[in-house]
Amino acid sequence: MAVQVSESDQIKQFKEFLGTYNKVTENCFMDCVKDFTTREVKPEESSCSESCLQKYLKMTQRISMRFQEYHIQQNEALAAKAGLLGQPR
């Protein structure tokens, strides 16, 4: 069964994505781009920005994994508690 996502939820998710994208772009730009005397992007600026983005993506992935692990543990604890409460003494 497919989950239906309302249009307002899709818009909200897209706005959140854009906000995150803008934040990452700004942070990496501020950290990596130092020379405004030329139109060319220097190799060190390019590699810095790539590293910055990779670091962000890895961090996001790790947080997501930990969040899932936490929810699995919580669900297991609730199931165990419900199992103990549901059994007659």
Backbone as ProteinMPNN parsed JSONL, in Angstrom:
{"seq_chain_A": "MAVQVSESDQIKQFKEFLGTYNKVTENCFMDCVKDFTTREVKPEESSCSESCLQKYLKMTQRISMRFQEYHIQQNEALAAKAGLLGQPR", "coords_chain_A": {"N_chain_A": [[0.843, -1.186, 0.0], [0.694, 2.089, -0.962], [1.931, 5.112, 0.418], [0.204, 8.061, 0.736], [1.137, 11.34, 0.205], [0.342, 14.495, 1.191], [-0.187, 17.513, -0.702], [0.501, 19.836, 0.68], [2.242, 18.789, 2.588], [4.284, 17.927, 0.916], [5.173, 20.366, -0.076], [6.065, 21.519, 2.298], [8.155, 19.737, 2.963], [9.833, 20.212, 0.775], [10.476, 22.91, 1.187], [11.904, 22.662, 3.577], [14.047, 21.133, 2.656], [15.196, 22.991, 0.845], [15.928, 25.015, 2.645], [17.856, 23.664, 4.185], [19.695, 23.03, 2.175], [20.473, 25.624, 1.38], [21.67, 26.502, 3.752], [23.838, 24.711, 4.053], [25.229, 25.276, 1.696], [25.891, 27.979, 2.093], [27.471, 27.812, 4.456], [29.624, 26.155, 3.611], [30.62, 27.716, 1.533], [31.398, 30.061, 2.901], [33.409, 28.992, 4.494], [35.257, 28.021, 2.641], [35.741, 29.604, 0.293], [37.907, 32.092, -0.434], [39.225, 33.907, -2.026], [38.444, 36.589, -3.946], [39.374, 37.876, -6.11], [39.482, 36.938, -8.633], [37.685, 35.351, -11.346], [37.852, 32.685, -11.546], [37.574, 29.515, -9.931], [39.634, 28.414, -7.451], [41.726, 25.495, -7.219], [42.1, 24.546, -4.564], [39.972, 25.74, -3.246], [37.848, 24.501, -4.509], [38.272, 21.767, -3.83], [38.053, 22.0, -1.072], [35.359, 22.785, -0.779], [34.088, 20.513, -1.81], [34.918, 18.603, 0.062], [33.727, 19.668, 2.314], [30.986, 19.387, 1.725], [30.854, 16.572, 1.498], [31.484, 15.867, 4.106], [29.278, 16.929, 5.469], [27.218, 15.347, 4.318], [27.963, 12.759, 5.174], [27.761, 13.12, 7.937], [25.022, 13.656, 8.174], [23.976, 11.216, 7.3], [24.971, 9.516, 9.284], [23.695, 10.519, 11.579], [21.072, 9.963, 10.894], [21.148, 7.142, 10.86], [21.691, 6.623, 13.575], [19.414, 7.694, 14.715], [17.47, 5.947, 13.698], [18.336, 3.561, 14.93], [17.889, 4.225, 17.6], [15.077, 4.478, 17.61], [14.373, 1.85, 17.007], [15.31, 0.532, 19.287], [13.662, 1.78, 21.186], [11.136, 0.887, 20.339], [11.449, -1.882, 20.688], [11.776, -1.949, 23.461], [9.271, -0.998, 24.275], [7.664, -3.033, 23.231], [8.578, -5.209, 24.711], [7.859, -4.366, 27.258], [5.085, -4.223, 26.966], [4.594, -6.902, 26.476], [5.285, -8.004, 28.929], [3.435, -6.78, 30.594], [1.096, -7.764, 29.52], [0.96, -10.453, 30.183], [-0.507, -12.92, 32.294], [-0.24, -13.266, 35.872]], "CA_chain_A": [[0.0, 0.0, 0.0], [1.499, 3.304, -1.094], [1.58, 6.185, 1.343], [-0.128, 9.304, 0.055], [1.674, 12.53, 0.851], [-0.456, 15.63, 0.745], [0.556, 18.565, -1.398], [1.073, 20.752, 1.678], [3.393, 18.11, 3.173], [5.343, 17.963, -0.081], [5.693, 21.738, -0.089], [6.803, 21.689, 3.55], [9.404, 18.982, 2.828], [10.677, 20.905, -0.189], [10.987, 24.121, 1.847], [12.927, 22.221, 4.516], [15.204, 20.768, 1.836], [15.831, 24.219, 0.35], [16.559, 25.674, 3.784], [19.062, 22.908, 4.504], [20.624, 23.228, 1.049], [21.007, 26.989, 1.469], [22.538, 26.578, 4.922], [25.079, 23.998, 3.742], [25.927, 26.046, 0.66], [26.46, 29.178, 2.702], [28.55, 27.432, 5.374], [30.782, 25.692, 2.843], [31.149, 28.879, 0.802], [32.099, 30.944, 3.845], [34.61, 28.309, 4.975], [36.186, 27.595, 1.589], [36.05, 30.598, -0.739], [38.638, 33.193, 0.214], [39.802, 34.818, -3.006], [37.443, 37.161, -4.842], [40.065, 38.713, -7.089], [39.42, 36.278, -9.939], [36.44, 34.638, -11.619], [38.148, 31.257, -11.495], [37.59, 28.844, -8.626], [40.942, 27.798, -7.245], [41.608, 24.059, -6.898], [41.944, 24.328, -3.114], [38.594, 26.114, -2.904], [36.986, 23.44, -5.035], [38.42, 20.56, -3.005], [37.51, 22.335, 0.24], [33.895, 22.753, -0.837], [33.699, 19.113, -1.972], [35.124, 17.962, 1.365], [32.703, 20.211, 3.209], [29.723, 18.737, 1.397], [30.964, 15.16, 1.863], [31.421, 15.803, 5.57], [27.879, 17.152, 5.827], [26.427, 14.187, 3.921], [28.3, 11.663, 6.085], [27.193, 13.444, 9.238], [23.579, 13.476, 8.073], [23.733, 9.784, 7.216], [25.245, 8.934, 10.597], [22.617, 10.929, 12.475], [19.892, 9.195, 10.484], [21.325, 5.77, 11.339], [21.546, 6.617, 15.041], [17.998, 7.964, 14.969], [16.771, 4.686, 13.441], [18.711, 2.637, 15.997], [17.198, 4.667, 18.799], [13.664, 4.122, 17.493], [14.267, 0.394, 17.104], [15.457, 0.221, 20.708], [12.454, 2.226, 21.884], [10.051, -0.022, 19.967], [11.704, -3.156, 21.353], [11.495, -1.759, 24.883], [7.811, -0.92, 24.413], [7.112, -4.365, 22.972], [8.912, -6.043, 25.873], [7.039, -3.893, 28.371], [3.703, -4.638, 26.669], [4.576, -8.35, 26.657], [5.307, -8.289, 30.369], [2.181, -6.325, 31.163], [-0.013, -8.543, 28.964], [0.973, -11.825, 30.665], [-1.088, -13.09, 33.635], [0.727, -13.64, 36.92]], "C_chain_A": [[0.885, 1.244, 0.0], [1.001, 4.373, -0.13], [1.341, 7.451, 0.533], [0.417, 10.482, 0.872], [0.915, 13.727, 0.286], [0.441, 16.683, 0.09], [1.205, 19.525, -0.408], [2.276, 20.116, 2.374], [4.573, 18.103, 2.208], [5.99, 19.343, -0.139], [6.54, 21.99, 1.15], [8.156, 20.971, 3.469], [10.361, 19.681, 1.864], [11.27, 22.178, 0.415], [12.09, 23.766, 2.843], [14.204, 21.844, 3.776], [15.938, 22.015, 1.361], [16.541, 24.968, 1.472], [17.869, 24.998, 4.156], [20.119, 23.11, 3.429], [21.272, 24.606, 1.128], [21.978, 27.133, 2.625], [23.885, 25.909, 4.649], [25.899, 24.776, 2.724], [26.609, 27.272, 1.261], [27.633, 28.837, 3.62], [29.8, 26.997, 4.625], [31.423, 26.845, 2.074], [31.961, 29.764, 1.739], [33.397, 30.311, 4.339], [35.671, 28.141, 3.894], [36.604, 28.688, 0.608], [36.656, 31.831, -0.066], [39.1, 34.27, -0.762], [38.735, 35.286, -3.993], [38.076, 38.043, -5.918], [40.026, 38.116, -8.495], [38.078, 35.567, -10.099], [36.611, 33.133, -11.456], [38.08, 30.735, -10.049], [38.922, 28.126, -8.512], [40.756, 26.325, -6.865], [41.417, 23.779, -5.401], [40.552, 24.722, -2.638], [37.61, 25.033, -3.341], [37.069, 22.185, -4.163], [37.888, 20.796, -1.596], [35.983, 22.232, 0.236], [33.38, 21.327, -1.021], [33.83, 18.363, -0.652], [34.056, 18.404, 2.357], [31.364, 19.522, 2.974], [29.751, 17.266, 1.778], [30.855, 14.976, 3.379], [29.987, 15.978, 6.051], [27.03, 15.921, 5.504], [26.7, 12.989, 4.833], [27.708, 11.893, 7.464], [25.685, 13.218, 9.243], [23.215, 11.996, 8.041], [23.934, 9.128, 8.58], [24.147, 9.287, 11.599], [21.351, 10.14, 12.167], [19.98, 7.753, 10.979], [21.13, 5.684, 12.845], [20.086, 6.835, 15.443], [17.183, 6.687, 14.77], [17.073, 3.666, 14.525], [17.979, 2.97, 17.294], [15.729, 4.254, 18.755], [13.444, 2.618, 17.556], [14.363, -0.032, 18.562], [14.211, 0.608, 21.496], [11.282, 1.287, 21.597], [10.22, -1.384, 20.63], [11.394, -3.057, 22.843], [9.988, -1.688, 25.132], [7.166, -2.28, 24.199], [7.368, -5.291, 24.15], [8.04, -5.658, 27.067], [5.591, -4.331, 28.182], [3.574, -6.146, 26.851], [4.548, -8.729, 28.108], [3.985, -7.895, 31.014], [1.005, -7.176, 30.71], [-0.088, -9.95, 29.494], [0.34, -11.896, 32.056], [-0.043, -13.57, 34.629], [0.32, -14.889, 37.6]], "O_chain_A": [[1.728, 1.412, 0.881], [-0.2, 4.513, 0.102], [2.187, 7.857, -0.264], [0.178, 10.588, 2.075], [0.858, 13.939, -0.925], [1.652, 16.725, 0.307], [2.328, 19.978, -0.626], [3.229, 20.815, 2.718], [5.722, 18.254, 2.622], [7.211, 19.463, -0.24], [7.605, 22.601, 1.067], [9.181, 21.53, 3.86], [11.566, 19.733, 2.113], [12.438, 22.489, 0.18], [13.09, 24.476, 2.947], [15.305, 22.187, 4.207], [17.163, 22.092, 1.461], [17.634, 25.496, 1.271], [18.872, 25.666, 4.411], [21.292, 23.334, 3.731], [22.485, 24.734, 0.961], [22.999, 27.809, 2.498], [24.938, 26.461, 4.968], [27.113, 24.92, 2.87], [27.769, 27.557, 0.963], [28.672, 29.496, 3.57], [30.907, 27.417, 4.961], [32.648, 26.925, 1.984], [33.077, 30.167, 1.412], [34.378, 31.015, 4.578], [36.864, 28.121, 4.199], [37.742, 28.679, 0.139], [36.021, 32.507, 0.744], [39.337, 35.412, -0.368], [38.194, 34.498, -4.769], [37.399, 38.852, -6.553], [40.496, 38.743, -9.445], [37.421, 35.226, -9.116], [35.642, 32.402, -11.255], [38.47, 31.412, -9.098], [39.287, 27.328, -9.375], [39.748, 25.957, -6.263], [40.662, 22.883, -5.023], [40.012, 24.102, -1.722], [36.665, 24.702, -2.623], [36.041, 21.61, -3.802], [37.328, 19.883, -0.988], [35.393, 21.654, 1.149], [32.35, 20.965, -0.452], [32.953, 17.578, -0.291], [33.55, 17.601, 3.141], [30.691, 19.122, 3.924], [28.774, 16.756, 2.326], [30.213, 14.042, 3.86], [29.534, 15.256, 6.94], [26.215, 15.498, 6.323], [25.77, 12.283, 5.222], [27.206, 10.959, 8.091], [25.136, 12.661, 10.194], [22.253, 11.576, 8.683], [23.144, 8.273, 8.979], [23.722, 8.436, 12.381], [20.645, 9.704, 13.076], [18.992, 7.204, 11.466], [20.473, 4.765, 13.335], [19.596, 6.23, 16.396], [16.305, 6.377, 15.575], [16.168, 2.976, 14.995], [17.507, 2.074, 17.994], [15.194, 3.743, 19.739], [12.439, 2.16, 18.099], [13.582, -0.866, 19.02], [13.757, -0.137, 22.364], [10.527, 0.934, 22.503], [9.242, -1.978, 21.084], [10.815, -3.976, 23.422], [9.492, -2.261, 26.103], [6.225, -2.641, 24.905], [6.494, -6.063, 24.545], [7.546, -6.522, 27.792], [4.943, -4.763, 29.136], [2.546, -6.62, 27.334], [3.863, -9.677, 28.49], [3.478, -8.604, 31.884], [0.017, -7.3, 31.435], [-1.103, -10.615, 29.287], [0.608, -11.044, 32.904], [0.934, -14.214, 34.246], [1.012, -15.353, 38.506]]}, "name": "protein", "num_of_chains": 1, "seq": "MAVQVSESDQIKQFKEFLGTYNKVTENCFMDCVKDFTTREVKPEESSCSESCLQKYLKMTQRISMRFQEYHIQQNEALAAKAGLLGQPR"}
